[in-house]
Amino acid sequence: MQWFYQIPGVDALDTAESFFVFFAVDYDATLLKPCCLPVLREFHRKIRDNVPLQNHLEAEPRAPWLLARRLLAESYQHYTQGSQA
């Protein structure tokens, strides 16, 4: 998970909404409110389980941000649309 905390600005995120704004993931506040903790818990699990390869990170400077963005979107969709991620 060290790669995630190296994304500039991520340590300042303190609400579920701030994660969605930071990673530019569209969300509906009324859908997120009742499931924000499960979404963030799943996002944390996905970050822990999806450690990118170091050479991939070096090739694309935004790779960690893009990966985190995708994982957050998948976590949100899992709880709001019932899709399995």
C-alpha positions in Angstrom: 0.0 0.0 0.0 3.0 2.3 0.2 2.5 3.3 -3.5 -0.9 4.7 -2.5 0.4 7.0 0.2 3.0 8.3 -2.2 0.4 10.0 -4.4 0.7 13.7 -3.7 -2.3 15.0 -1.7 -3.8 11.7 -0.7 -2.8 12.1 2.9 -5.1 15.2 3.2 -8.3 13.2 2.2 -10.5 13.0 5.3 -14.0 12.2 4.0 -15.5 9.8 1.5 -16.6 12.7 -0.7 -13.0 14.0 -0.6 -11.7 10.8 -2.1 -14.3 10.9 -4.9 -13.4 14.6 -5.7 -9.7 14.0 -5.5 -9.8 11.0 -7.9 -12.4 12.6 -10.1 -14.9 9.7 -9.7 -18.5 10.6 -10.4 -20.8 9.8 -7.5 -24.3 10.5 -6.2 -24.1 11.8 -2.6 -27.5 10.3 -1.7 -26.2 6.8 -2.9 -22.8 7.2 -1.2 -24.0 8.4 2.2 -25.5 5.1 3.4 -22.7 3.0 2.1 -19.6 5.2 2.4 -17.9 3.0 5.0 -18.3 -0.2 3.1 -17.2 1.5 -0.1 -14.0 2.9 1.6 -13.4 -0.5 3.2 -13.6 -2.3 -0.1 -11.4 0.5 -1.7 -8.8 -0.2 1.0 -8.9 -3.9 0.4 -8.5 -3.4 -3.3 -5.6 -1.0 -2.8 -3.9 -3.6 -0.6 -4.6 -6.5 -3.0 -3.7 -4.6 -6.3 -0.1 -3.6 -5.8 1.2 -2.4 -9.1 4.6 -3.5 -10.5 7.4 -1.1 -9.8 8.5 -0.9 -13.5 4.9 0.0 -14.5 4.9 2.8 -12.0 8.1 4.2 -13.4 6.8 4.1 -17.0 3.7 6.2 -16.2 4.0 8.8 -13.5 0.2 9.0 -13.0 -0.2 5.2 -12.8 -0.7 5.1 -9.0 -3.4 7.8 -9.2 -5.1 6.1 -12.2 -5.1 2.7 -10.4 -6.5 4.2 -7.2 -9.2 6.0 -9.3 -10.2 2.8 -11.0 -10.4 0.9 -7.7 -12.4 3.6 -6.0 -14.9 3.6 -8.9 -15.2 -0.2 -8.8 -15.8 -0.1 -5.0 -18.5 2.5 -5.4 -20.2 0.6 -8.2 -20.1 -2.6 -6.2 -22.2 -1.1 -3.4 -24.4 1.3 -5.4 -25.2 -0.8 -8.5 -24.8 -4.3 -7.2 -22.0 -5.2 -9.6 -19.4 -7.6 -8.4 -15.9 -6.1 -8.7 
